[in-house]
Amino acid sequence: MLINIRYEDGEVKFIDTTLLPNKFRIVSTKDPDVIIEAIRKMKIRGAPAIGAASALCLALAANKAQKNNKEELKKIIDDYARKLIEARPTAYNMYYAIKRIQRVIEENDNDIRQKILDEALKICEEDIEANRKIAELGASLIKDGDRILTHCNTGALATVGIGTALGIISYAAKTKKIFVYATETRPVLQGARLTAWELRAQKIPYKILPDSAVGYLLKRGEVDKIFVGADRIFSTGHVINKIGTFTIAVLAKRFNIPFYVAAPTSTIDFKNKVEDVKVEERSREEVIRIKRLYIAPKDANAFNPAFDITDPELIDAIITEKGIVYRPFERSLKELIL
């Protein structure tokens, strides 16, 4: 199994996904600031991967303390938590991981650094297990011969385990004949670069789909089901995910195609409301150029939101490691967790 992020010999190791599919490079570091910059520059991306990386980042940050002192550790962890949130403020898995690490400091007085590391490793292990359960549950929704559309990248490169939406597809492909349409996912092309790379490695038949061709493909009746991931799920069932998800969901509803969201329960935000959350906007450079090649005037402005919000009435089911839930999500999500 491809492991995207891991802790080994005192270092955090991760795949630099910005180099794929042309180059496979594993970065090793003991420096928490390197991880923050990797998250900011999307070398590490995907909500579950960001959550795990954030926990490991805080474990490395704890080593900056001169002594295993509770107050000093709390200050360092709080400072690095702020830096992490500033790097990518939308994905809820990051907040979930940060809160768990902060709770370790609150509840312990001895060997705190080791306990922070233990908690970070536990978060990573939990993601692997959650991915496995999501895959098993989600695969039950796939029939032999299904043609599936997926958006962005939700596989091993976006998690610690086998993935969420793409993990379901990979699991189903072991016993069922399926075909996958992977959206290119402008502007950073996570679908074309990363999802296609994972599908190719697993020998799952696929085609890359221009984002603007989704409606035409659905209208032609060439997609049976749609599976996407999530960066944050609200108690109401609203889902924040990669920009373009909302458009696909609207089209799916128009053509009566099942639209499924797959994510671990660490993605569910019961605290905040949709209107309270900052949706990250990224640099215009991502839109006007690809790598070093400008595809628009160098002084062009661009609107570049990283995510959009999909309304619950457009979602047929949410698949988590604890079960599959259906509308009304406000009730079913609460019953799932509580």
ChimeraX attribute file (.defattr): number of C-alpha atoms within 10 A of each C-alpha:
attribute: neighborCount
match mode: 1-to-1
recipient: residues
	/A:1	6
	/A:2	12
	/A:3	15
	/A:4	22
	/A:5	26
	/A:6	18
	/A:7	18
	/A:8	9
	/A:9	7
	/A:10	11
	/A:11	16
	/A:12	22
	/A:13	21
	/A:14	24
	/A:15	21
	/A:16	21
	/A:17	23
	/A:18	22
	/A:19	13
	/A:20	16
	/A:21	14
	/A:22	9
	/A:23	10
	/A:24	11
	/A:25	13
	/A:26	12
	/A:27	15
	/A:28	17
	/A:29	16
	/A:30	19
	/A:31	15
	/A:32	24
	/A:33	17
	/A:34	15
	/A:35	27
	/A:36	25
	/A:37	15
	/A:38	22
	/A:39	20
	/A:40	19
	/A:41	15
	/A:42	17
	/A:43	19
	/A:44	25
	/A:45	25
	/A:46	28
	/A:47	27
	/A:48	34
	/A:49	27
	/A:50	30
	/A:51	28
	/A:52	27
	/A:53	34
	/A:54	28
	/A:55	30
	/A:56	32
	/A:57	27
	/A:58	29
	/A:59	26
	/A:60	24
	/A:61	21
	/A:62	26
	/A:63	18
	/A:64	15
	/A:65	18
	/A:66	9
	/A:67	11
	/A:68	17
	/A:69	16
	/A:70	17
	/A:71	13
	/A:72	15
	/A:73	23
	/A:74	19
	/A:75	13
	/A:76	16
	/A:77	24
	/A:78	16
	/A:79	13
	/A:80	21
	/A:81	25
	/A:82	12
	/A:83	16
	/A:84	26
	/A:85	18
	/A:86	13
	/A:87	17
	/A:88	24
	/A:89	18
	/A:90	22
	/A:91	28
	/A:92	26
	/A:93	26
	/A:94	26
	/A:95	22
	/A:96	20
	/A:97	26
	/A:98	26
	/A:99	13
	/A:100	16
	/A:101	27
	/A:102	17
	/A:103	14
	/A:104	18
	/A:105	21
	/A:106	13
	/A:107	9
	/A:108	12
	/A:109	12
	/A:110	12
	/A:111	12
	/A:112	19
	/A:113	23
	/A:114	14
	/A:115	16
	/A:116	24
	/A:117	22
	/A:118	16
	/A:119	20
	/A:120	26
	/A:121	18
	/A:122	14
	/A:123	23
	/A:124	26
	/A:125	15
	/A:126	17
	/A:127	26
	/A:128	19
	/A:129	16
	/A:130	24
	/A:131	28
	/A:132	20
	/A:133	21
	/A:134	26
	/A:135	26
	/A:136	17
	/A:137	20
	/A:138	28
	/A:139	20
	/A:140	11
	/A:141	13
	/A:142	20
	/A:143	15
	/A:144	12
	/A:145	12
	/A:146	17
	/A:147	19
	/A:148	19
	/A:149	27
	/A:150	27
	/A:151	28
	/A:152	29
	/A:153	32
	/A:154	32
	/A:155	27
	/A:156	26
	/A:157	29
	/A:158	26
	/A:159	29
	/A:160	30
	/A:161	26
	/A:162	28
	/A:163	32
	/A:164	35
	/A:165	29
	/A:166	29
	/A:167	25
	/A:168	28
	/A:169	27
	/A:170	23
	/A:171	20
	/A:172	22
	/A:173	20
	/A:174	11
	/A:175	11
	/A:176	16
	/A:177	15
	/A:178	20
	/A:179	20
	/A:180	23
	/A:181	24
	/A:182	26
	/A:183	26
	/A:184	25
	/A:185	25
	/A:186	20
	/A:187	18
	/A:188	18
	/A:189	18
	/A:190	26
	/A:191	25
	/A:192	23
	/A:193	21
	/A:194	25
	/A:195	30
	/A:196	24
	/A:197	18
	/A:198	21
	/A:199	19
	/A:200	12
	/A:201	9
	/A:202	12
	/A:203	11
	/A:204	17
	/A:205	14
	/A:206	18
	/A:207	15
	/A:208	17
	/A:209	20
	/A:210	16
	/A:211	19
	/A:212	15
	/A:213	10
	/A:214	19
	/A:215	16
	/A:216	11
	/A:217	14
	/A:218	20
	/A:219	14
	/A:220	9
	/A:221	12
	/A:222	14
	/A:223	21
	/A:224	19
	/A:225	21
	/A:226	22
	/A:227	23
	/A:228	24
	/A:229	32
	/A:230	28
	/A:231	24
	/A:232	26
	/A:233	29
	/A:234	21
	/A:235	20
	/A:236	20
	/A:237	28
	/A:238	20
	/A:239	27
	/A:240	27
	/A:241	27
	/A:242	23
	/A:243	20
	/A:244	21
	/A:245	23
	/A:246	20
	/A:247	16
	/A:248	24
	/A:249	24
	/A:250	18
	/A:251	19
	/A:252	23
	/A:253	15
	/A:254	13
	/A:255	15
	/A:256	14
	/A:257	17
	/A:258	18
	/A:259	23
	/A:260	23
	/A:261	22
	/A:262	28
	/A:263	26
	/A:264	29
	/A:265	21
	/A:266	24
	/A:267	26
	/A:268	23
	/A:269	20
	/A:270	14
	/A:271	7
	/A:272	11
	/A:273	12
	/A:274	18
	/A:275	7
	/A:276	7
	/A:277	14
	/A:278	11
	/A:279	19
	/A:280	16
	/A:281	14
	/A:282	16
	/A:283	13
	/A:284	17
	/A:285	19
	/A:286	15
	/A:287	19
	/A:288	19
	/A:289	16
	/A:290	14
	/A:291	10
	/A:292	7
	/A:293	8
	/A:294	13
	/A:295	10
	/A:296	13
	/A:297	9
	/A:298	11
	/A:299	9
	/A:300	10
	/A:301	13
	/A:302	13
	/A:303	10
	/A:304	17
	/A:305	16
	/A:306	20
	/A:307	22
	/A:308	18
	/A:309	20
	/A:310	23
	/A:311	15
	/A:312	21
	/A:313	15
	/A:314	21
	/A:315	23
	/A:316	18
	/A:317	22
	/A:318	28
	/A:319	25
	/A:320	26
	/A:321	22
	/A:322	14
	/A:323	16
	/A:324	18
	/A:325	18
	/A:326	17
	/A:327	17
	/A:328	13
	/A:329	22
	/A:330	16
	/A:331	14
	/A:332	18
	/A:333	25
	/A:334	12
	/A:335	10
	/A:336	14
	/A:337	11
	/A:338	6
